[in-house]
Amino acid sequence: MELSIISYNSESSDTNIADSVEKLMAYRKPDRVNWLNVVGLEDTEAINKIAEEYHIHPLSVEDIMNTGQRPKVEEFEDYTLIIVRSIREVSTGSTSADVSSSSDGGKVVFEQMSLVLAGNTLISFQEFPGDSFNHIRTRIVDNSGRVRHSGADYLCYLLWDAIVDEYFTVLDEEGNAIETLEDRAMQENDRNFLEDIQNAKRRLLKLRRAIWPLRESISIILKDDGTRLSAGLNPFFKDLQENIVQAIETVETYRELLNSTVELNNTVISNRTNQVMKVLTIISTLFIPLTFIVGVYGMNFVYMPELHLRWAYPLCWAVMLMVAGGMLLFFRRRKWF
């Protein structure tokens, strides 16, 4: 488990790393904004100590520690719990528990991120090392933007916004993969096409499960009566809501495109099959009258006058060729091939 804290106000900021919860709490500054970051959820005792310090309900602690929760927002008397799914690209050597292959052959990690907003304190709980918050830490240290002049609720917005921004990075990769699949849909002998389509559908379904519930979560935040959020933060969360809706619409659009791509591939295969069947049907049709002619003259009757003619054999061939040629000419004029 990794424990760190950033305490800041408009004048200064301090960053500290602790090896125990007791030391972590000692670094807090009551007159500043405190961002406590907990990486790793294996130390149950440490998480319970933090929960006791901030009066976090046992059910919330259970939600934080049992990953795989549905994204949600829950408001309690002393704090607000926000659970979101962080989706980001990682190196191929990652050993995270919930890692999926991305469209470009890399890896995408799905991680539960729990945020607890309690007064001037924000606690972030991560499953694995690494996150999308380095630029926020830099802004705090460099005093750029309005983060050092705002409260913990604005910091909560920044973290949530950074997580949503990562969604679009992953979705852009999926969009590029779908464009490639659309090109491959025109090919008839791509044996891996259907498998890649199914993999893309699974990835989009996983993305949808992570992003779709955020629409409800952000609505709960926007209904705040002013007791949790500072005045003037509503426009920021409304902008975040628009980004979430855009991400949801992008996922739905990609799912429809995948279905259309499958239909396109089926149409290409069907057209190719129809072309083959048309050729086979023409060949079969040509042989029907020819089979009739040779069948008639293949009967073992003695009194068949044509059998005794000198030119009967070549004449029979001439008749069959004329019949076949006439049928081909008829098919061509009807534009059947």
The 8 nearest C-alpha neighbors of each residue, nearest first, counted from 0:
[[1, 39, 38, 2, 42, 40, 37, 41],
 [2, 0, 38, 37, 39, 3, 18, 17],
 [1, 3, 37, 17, 16, 36, 18, 38],
 [4, 2, 16, 36, 15, 17, 35, 1],
 [5, 3, 35, 15, 34, 14, 36, 6],
 [4, 6, 14, 34, 13, 33, 15, 7],
 [7, 5, 33, 13, 32, 12, 31, 34],
 [8, 6, 12, 31, 32, 11, 13, 5],
 [7, 9, 31, 147, 10, 11, 32, 12],
 [8, 10, 147, 148, 11, 7, 142, 149],
 [9, 11, 8, 12, 7, 147, 142, 148],
 [12, 10, 8, 7, 9, 13, 140, 142],
 [11, 13, 7, 6, 140, 8, 14, 5],
 [12, 14, 6, 5, 7, 15, 11, 140],
 [13, 15, 5, 4, 6, 12, 16, 3],
 [16, 14, 4, 3, 5, 17, 13, 26],
 [15, 17, 3, 2, 4, 18, 14, 23],
 [18, 16, 23, 2, 19, 22, 3, 15],
 [17, 19, 2, 16, 22, 20, 1, 23],
 [20, 18, 21, 22, 17, 23, 2, 45],
 [19, 21, 23, 22, 24, 45, 49, 18],
 [22, 20, 24, 23, 19, 25, 17, 18],
 [23, 21, 25, 24, 19, 20, 17, 26],
 [22, 24, 20, 17, 21, 25, 26, 19],
 [25, 23, 21, 26, 22, 27, 20, 49],
 [24, 26, 22, 23, 27, 21, 28, 20],
 [27, 25, 24, 23, 28, 22, 15, 4],
 [28, 26, 24, 25, 29, 33, 6, 23],
 [27, 29, 31, 30, 6, 26, 33, 32],
 [28, 30, 31, 27, 32, 119, 33, 120],
 [29, 31, 28, 32, 8, 119, 7, 27],
 [32, 30, 8, 28, 7, 29, 6, 33],
 [31, 33, 119, 7, 6, 120, 151, 150],
 [34, 32, 6, 120, 5, 31, 35, 121],
 [33, 35, 121, 5, 4, 122, 120, 6],
 [36, 34, 4, 122, 3, 121, 33, 123],
 [35, 37, 123, 3, 122, 2, 4, 124],
 [36, 38, 124, 2, 1, 123, 125, 39],
 [39, 37, 125, 1, 0, 126, 127, 128],
 [40, 38, 126, 0, 127, 41, 125, 37],
 [39, 41, 42, 126, 64, 38, 43, 0],
 [40, 42, 39, 43, 0, 64, 126, 46],
 [43, 41, 44, 45, 40, 46, 0, 39],
 [44, 42, 46, 45, 41, 47, 40, 64],
 [43, 45, 47, 46, 42, 48, 49, 41],
 [46, 44, 48, 47, 43, 42, 20, 49],
 [47, 45, 49, 43, 48, 44, 50, 42],
 [46, 48, 50, 44, 45, 49, 51, 43],
 [49, 47, 51, 45, 50, 46, 52, 44],
 [48, 50, 52, 46, 47, 51, 53, 45],
 [51, 49, 55, 47, 48, 53, 52, 54],
 [50, 52, 54, 48, 49, 53, 47, 55],
 [51, 53, 49, 50, 54, 48, 55, 47],
 [52, 54, 50, 51, 55, 49, 117, 77],
 [55, 53, 51, 50, 52, 56, 77, 78],
 [54, 56, 50, 53, 51, 57, 59, 60],
 [55, 57, 59, 58, 54, 60, 50, 75],
 [58, 56, 60, 59, 61, 55, 50, 47],
 [59, 57, 61, 60, 56, 62, 55, 63],
 [58, 60, 62, 56, 61, 57, 63, 55],
 [61, 59, 57, 63, 58, 62, 64, 56],
 [60, 62, 58, 64, 59, 63, 65, 57],
 [63, 61, 59, 65, 60, 64, 58, 68],
 [64, 62, 60, 61, 65, 113, 59, 66],
 [63, 65, 61, 62, 66, 40, 60, 43],
 [66, 64, 62, 63, 61, 67, 68, 60],
 [67, 65, 68, 64, 111, 63, 62, 110],
 [66, 68, 69, 65, 111, 110, 84, 62],
 [69, 67, 66, 70, 62, 65, 111, 82],
 [68, 70, 71, 67, 212, 209, 82, 83],
 [71, 69, 83, 82, 212, 68, 213, 84],
 [70, 72, 216, 82, 81, 69, 73, 212],
 [73, 71, 81, 216, 80, 82, 74, 219],
 [72, 74, 80, 79, 81, 75, 71, 219],
 [75, 73, 79, 80, 78, 72, 76, 77],
 [76, 74, 78, 77, 79, 73, 80, 56],
 [75, 77, 78, 74, 79, 54, 117, 55],
 [78, 76, 75, 117, 54, 79, 118, 55],
 [79, 77, 117, 75, 116, 76, 74, 115],
 [78, 80, 74, 116, 115, 75, 73, 81],
 [81, 79, 115, 73, 72, 114, 74, 82],
 [80, 82, 72, 114, 113, 71, 115, 79],
 [83, 81, 113, 70, 71, 112, 114, 72],
 [84, 82, 70, 112, 111, 85, 113, 81],
 [85, 83, 111, 110, 209, 112, 86, 109],
 [84, 86, 110, 162, 109, 111, 112, 83],
 [87, 85, 109, 108, 166, 84, 165, 110],
 [88, 86, 107, 108, 165, 89, 85, 169],
 [87, 89, 107, 106, 108, 90, 169, 86],
 [90, 88, 106, 107, 87, 91, 108, 93],
 [89, 91, 92, 93, 106, 105, 88, 107],
 [90, 92, 93, 106, 105, 89, 104, 94],
 [91, 93, 90, 94, 89, 106, 95, 105],
 [92, 94, 91, 95, 90, 89, 106, 98],
 [95, 93, 92, 96, 98, 91, 97, 127],
 [96, 94, 93, 97, 98, 127, 108, 126],
 [95, 97, 98, 94, 108, 109, 110, 127],
 [96, 98, 109, 95, 108, 99, 110, 107],
 [97, 99, 108, 107, 95, 96, 109, 106],
 [100, 98, 107, 106, 101, 108, 97, 109],
 [101, 99, 106, 105, 107, 104, 102, 98],
 [100, 102, 105, 106, 104, 103, 107, 99],
 [101, 103, 104, 176, 173, 172, 100, 105],
 [104, 102, 101, 105, 172, 176, 100, 173],
 [105, 103, 101, 102, 100, 106, 91, 107],
 [106, 104, 101, 103, 91, 100, 107, 90],
 [105, 107, 100, 101, 89, 91, 99, 88],
 [108, 106, 88, 99, 87, 98, 101, 89],
 [107, 109, 98, 87, 86, 97, 110, 88],
 [110, 108, 86, 97, 85, 98, 84, 107],
 [111, 109, 85, 84, 108, 112, 126, 86],
 [112, 110, 84, 66, 83, 85, 113, 126],
 [111, 113, 125, 83, 84, 82, 124, 85],
 [114, 112, 82, 124, 123, 81, 63, 83],
 [113, 115, 123, 81, 122, 80, 82, 116],
 [114, 116, 80, 122, 121, 79, 117, 81],
 [117, 115, 121, 79, 78, 120, 118, 114],
 [118, 116, 78, 120, 77, 119, 121, 115],
 [117, 119, 120, 116, 151, 78, 77, 121],
 [118, 120, 32, 151, 117, 150, 33, 121],
 [121, 119, 33, 117, 118, 32, 151, 34],
 [120, 122, 116, 34, 115, 151, 117, 35],
 [121, 123, 35, 115, 114, 36, 34, 120],
 [122, 124, 114, 36, 113, 37, 35, 115],
 [123, 125, 37, 113, 112, 38, 36, 114],
 [126, 124, 38, 112, 127, 39, 37, 123],
 [125, 127, 39, 40, 38, 110, 111, 124],
 [128, 126, 39, 125, 38, 129, 95, 110],
 [129, 127, 38, 130, 126, 125, 39, 1],
 [128, 130, 127, 131, 38, 132, 125, 89],
 [129, 131, 132, 128, 133, 87, 127, 85],
 [130, 132, 133, 161, 162, 129, 165, 134],
 [131, 133, 135, 134, 130, 136, 158, 161],
 [134, 132, 136, 135, 131, 137, 130, 138],
 [133, 135, 137, 136, 132, 138, 131, 139],
 [134, 136, 138, 132, 137, 133, 139, 157],
 [137, 135, 133, 139, 138, 134, 140, 132],
 [138, 136, 134, 140, 135, 139, 141, 133],
 [139, 137, 143, 135, 141, 136, 142, 140],
 [138, 140, 142, 136, 137, 141, 147, 135],
 [139, 141, 137, 138, 142, 136, 12, 13],
 [142, 140, 138, 143, 139, 137, 136, 12],
 [143, 141, 139, 138, 140, 147, 144, 146],
 [144, 142, 138, 141, 145, 139, 146, 147],
 [145, 143, 146, 142, 138, 147, 148, 139],
 [144, 146, 148, 147, 149, 143, 142, 153],
 [145, 147, 149, 148, 144, 139, 154, 153],
 [148, 146, 9, 8, 149, 145, 142, 139],
 [147, 149, 9, 145, 146, 8, 150, 144],
 [150, 148, 146, 147, 153, 145, 151, 154],
 [149, 151, 152, 153, 32, 119, 154, 148],
 [150, 152, 154, 119, 153, 120, 32, 121],
 [153, 151, 155, 154, 150, 228, 156, 116],
 [154, 152, 156, 155, 151, 150, 149, 157],
 [155, 153, 151, 157, 156, 152, 158, 146],
 [156, 154, 152, 153, 158, 157, 151, 159],
 [155, 157, 153, 159, 154, 158, 160, 152],
 [156, 158, 154, 160, 155, 159, 161, 153],
 [159, 157, 161, 155, 160, 156, 154, 162],
 [158, 160, 156, 162, 161, 157, 155, 163],
 [159, 161, 157, 163, 162, 158, 156, 164],
 [162, 160, 164, 158, 159, 163, 157, 131],
 [161, 163, 159, 165, 160, 164, 85, 158],
 [162, 164, 160, 166, 165, 161, 159, 243],
 [165, 163, 161, 166, 162, 167, 160, 168],
 [166, 164, 168, 162, 163, 167, 87, 86],
 [167, 165, 163, 164, 169, 168, 170, 86],
 [166, 168, 170, 169, 165, 164, 171, 246],
 [169, 167, 165, 171, 166, 170, 172, 164],
 [168, 170, 172, 166, 167, 171, 173, 165],
 [171, 169, 167, 173, 172, 168, 166, 174],
 [172, 170, 174, 168, 173, 169, 167, 175],
 [173, 171, 175, 169, 170, 174, 176, 102],
 [172, 174, 170, 176, 171, 175, 102, 177],
 [175, 173, 171, 177, 172, 176, 170, 178],
 [174, 176, 178, 172, 173, 177, 171, 179],
 [175, 177, 173, 179, 174, 178, 102, 180],
 [176, 178, 180, 174, 179, 175, 181, 173],
 [179, 177, 181, 175, 180, 176, 174, 182],
 [178, 180, 176, 182, 177, 181, 183, 175],
 [179, 181, 177, 183, 182, 178, 184, 176],
 [180, 182, 178, 184, 179, 183, 260, 177],
 [183, 181, 179, 180, 184, 185, 178, 186],
 [182, 184, 180, 185, 186, 181, 179, 192],
 [183, 185, 264, 181, 182, 186, 180, 260],
 [186, 184, 183, 182, 264, 267, 187, 181],
 [187, 185, 183, 184, 188, 189, 264, 182],
 [186, 188, 189, 268, 185, 267, 184, 264],
 [187, 189, 190, 186, 192, 191, 268, 185],
 [190, 188, 192, 191, 187, 186, 183, 184],
 [189, 191, 192, 188, 193, 194, 187, 195],
 [192, 190, 194, 189, 193, 195, 196, 188],
 [191, 193, 195, 194, 189, 190, 196, 183],
 [194, 192, 196, 195, 191, 197, 190, 261],
 [193, 195, 197, 191, 196, 192, 198, 190],
 [196, 194, 198, 192, 197, 193, 191, 199],
 [195, 197, 193, 199, 194, 198, 192, 200],
 [196, 198, 200, 194, 199, 195, 193, 201],
 [199, 197, 195, 201, 200, 196, 194, 202],
 [198, 200, 196, 202, 197, 201, 195, 203],
 [201, 199, 197, 203, 198, 202, 204, 196],
 [202, 200, 204, 198, 199, 203, 205, 197],
 [203, 201, 199, 205, 204, 200, 206, 198],
 [204, 202, 206, 200, 205, 201, 207, 199],
 [205, 203, 207, 201, 206, 202, 200, 208],
 [204, 206, 202, 208, 203, 207, 201, 209],
 [207, 205, 203, 209, 204, 208, 210, 202],
 [206, 208, 204, 210, 209, 205, 211, 203],
 [209, 207, 205, 206, 210, 211, 204, 212],
 [208, 210, 206, 207, 84, 211, 205, 212],
 [211, 209, 207, 213, 208, 212, 206, 247],
 [210, 212, 213, 207, 208, 247, 214, 209],
 [213, 211, 214, 215, 210, 70, 216, 71],
 [214, 212, 216, 215, 211, 210, 217, 70],
 [215, 213, 212, 216, 217, 211, 218, 243],
 [214, 216, 218, 213, 212, 217, 219, 71],
 [217, 215, 213, 72, 71, 219, 218, 214],
 [216, 218, 220, 219, 214, 215, 213, 240],
 [219, 217, 221, 215, 216, 220, 222, 214],
 [218, 220, 222, 216, 217, 221, 215, 72],
 [219, 221, 217, 218, 222, 223, 216, 72],
 [220, 222, 218, 223, 219, 217, 233, 236],
 [223, 221, 219, 220, 224, 218, 217, 225],
 [224, 222, 221, 225, 220, 227, 226, 219],
 [225, 223, 226, 222, 227, 228, 221, 220],
 [224, 226, 228, 223, 227, 229, 230, 222],
 [225, 227, 224, 228, 223, 229, 230, 118],
 [228, 226, 225, 223, 229, 224, 152, 118],
 [229, 227, 225, 152, 226, 230, 232, 223],
 [228, 230, 232, 231, 225, 227, 152, 150],
 [229, 231, 232, 228, 225, 233, 226, 227],
 [230, 232, 233, 229, 234, 235, 228, 225],
 [233, 231, 235, 234, 230, 229, 236, 228],
 [232, 234, 236, 235, 231, 237, 221, 230],
 [235, 233, 237, 236, 232, 238, 231, 239],
 [236, 234, 238, 232, 233, 237, 239, 156],
 [235, 237, 239, 233, 238, 234, 240, 232],
 [238, 236, 240, 234, 239, 235, 233, 241],
 [239, 237, 241, 235, 236, 240, 234, 242],
 [238, 240, 236, 242, 237, 241, 243, 235],
 [239, 241, 237, 243, 238, 242, 236, 217],
 [240, 242, 238, 244, 239, 243, 245, 237],
 [243, 241, 245, 239, 240, 244, 246, 238],
 [242, 244, 240, 246, 245, 241, 247, 239],
 [245, 243, 247, 241, 246, 242, 248, 240],
 [244, 246, 242, 248, 243, 247, 249, 241],
 [245, 247, 249, 243, 244, 248, 242, 250],
 [248, 246, 244, 250, 249, 245, 211, 243],
 [249, 247, 251, 245, 250, 246, 252, 244],
 [250, 248, 246, 252, 247, 251, 245, 253],
 [249, 251, 253, 247, 248, 252, 254, 246],
 [252, 250, 248, 254, 253, 249, 255, 247],
 [253, 251, 249, 255, 254, 250, 248, 256],
 [252, 254, 256, 250, 255, 251, 249, 257],
 [255, 253, 251, 257, 256, 252, 250, 258],
 [254, 256, 258, 252, 253, 257, 259, 251],
 [257, 255, 253, 259, 254, 258, 260, 252],
 [258, 256, 260, 254, 259, 255, 253, 261],
 [257, 259, 255, 261, 260, 256, 262, 254],
 [260, 258, 256, 262, 257, 261, 263, 255],
 [261, 259, 257, 263, 258, 262, 181, 256],
 [260, 262, 264, 258, 263, 259, 265, 257],
 [261, 263, 259, 265, 260, 264, 266, 258],
 [264, 262, 260, 266, 261, 265, 259, 267],
 [263, 265, 184, 267, 261, 266, 262, 185],
 [266, 264, 262, 268, 263, 267, 269, 261],
 [265, 267, 269, 263, 264, 268, 270, 262],
 [268, 266, 264, 270, 269, 265, 271, 263],
 [267, 269, 271, 265, 266, 270, 272, 187],
 [270, 268, 266, 272, 271, 267, 265, 273],
 [271, 269, 273, 267, 272, 268, 266, 274],
 [270, 272, 268, 274, 273, 269, 267, 275],
 [271, 273, 269, 275, 270, 274, 276, 268],
 [274, 272, 276, 270, 271, 275, 277, 269],
 [275, 273, 277, 271, 272, 276, 270, 278],
 [274, 276, 272, 278, 277, 273, 279, 271],
 [277, 275, 273, 279, 278, 274, 280, 272],
 [276, 278, 280, 274, 275, 279, 273, 281],
 [279, 277, 281, 275, 280, 276, 282, 274],
 [278, 280, 276, 282, 277, 281, 283, 275],
 [279, 281, 277, 283, 278, 282, 276, 284],
 [282, 280, 284, 278, 283, 279, 285, 277],
 [281, 283, 279, 285, 280, 284, 278, 286],
 [284, 282, 280, 286, 281, 285, 279, 287],
 [283, 285, 281, 287, 286, 282, 280, 288],
 [286, 284, 282, 283, 287, 323, 281, 288],
 [285, 287, 289, 283, 284, 290, 288, 282],
 [286, 288, 290, 284, 289, 285, 291, 283],
 [289, 287, 291, 290, 286, 292, 285, 322],
 [290, 288, 286, 292, 291, 287, 319, 293],
 [289, 291, 287, 293, 288, 292, 286, 294],
 [290, 292, 288, 294, 289, 293, 295, 287],
 [293, 291, 289, 295, 294, 290, 288, 296],
 [292, 294, 296, 290, 295, 291, 297, 289],
 [295, 293, 297, 291, 292, 296, 290, 298],
 [296, 294, 292, 297, 293, 298, 291, 290],
 [297, 295, 293, 298, 294, 292, 299, 306],
 [296, 298, 294, 295, 293, 299, 292, 300],
 [297, 299, 296, 295, 300, 294, 293, 301],
 [298, 300, 297, 301, 296, 303, 302, 295],
 [301, 299, 302, 298, 303, 297, 296, 306],
 [300, 302, 303, 299, 304, 306, 298, 307],
 [303, 301, 300, 304, 306, 305, 299, 307],
 [302, 304, 305, 306, 301, 300, 307, 296],
 [305, 303, 306, 307, 302, 308, 301, 311],
 [306, 304, 308, 307, 303, 311, 296, 309],
 [305, 307, 304, 308, 303, 311, 312, 296],
 [306, 308, 305, 304, 309, 311, 303, 310],
 [309, 307, 311, 305, 310, 306, 304, 312],
 [308, 310, 311, 307, 312, 306, 305, 313],
 [311, 309, 308, 312, 313, 314, 315, 307],
 [310, 312, 314, 308, 309, 313, 305, 315],
 [311, 313, 315, 314, 310, 316, 309, 306],
 [314, 312, 316, 315, 310, 311, 317, 318],
 [313, 315, 317, 311, 312, 316, 310, 318],
 [316, 314, 318, 312, 313, 317, 311, 319],
 [317, 315, 313, 319, 314, 318, 320, 312],
 [316, 318, 314, 320, 315, 319, 321, 313],
 [317, 319, 321, 315, 316, 320, 322, 314],
 [320, 318, 322, 316, 321, 317, 289, 323],
 [321, 319, 323, 317, 322, 318, 324, 316],
 [320, 322, 324, 318, 319, 323, 325, 317],
 [321, 323, 319, 325, 320, 324, 318, 326],
 [324, 322, 320, 326, 325, 321, 285, 319],
 [325, 323, 321, 327, 326, 322, 320, 328],
 [324, 326, 328, 322, 327, 323, 321, 329],
 [325, 327, 329, 323, 328, 324, 330, 322],
 [328, 326, 330, 324, 329, 325, 331, 323],
 [327, 329, 331, 325, 326, 330, 324, 332],
 [328, 330, 326, 332, 327, 331, 325, 333],
 [331, 329, 327, 333, 335, 328, 332, 334],
 [330, 332, 334, 328, 333, 329, 335, 327],
 [333, 331, 329, 334, 330, 328, 335, 327],
 [332, 334, 330, 331, 335, 329, 336, 328],
 [335, 333, 331, 332, 336, 330, 329, 328],
 [334, 336, 330, 333, 331, 332, 277, 281],
 [335, 334, 331, 330, 277, 278, 333, 281]]
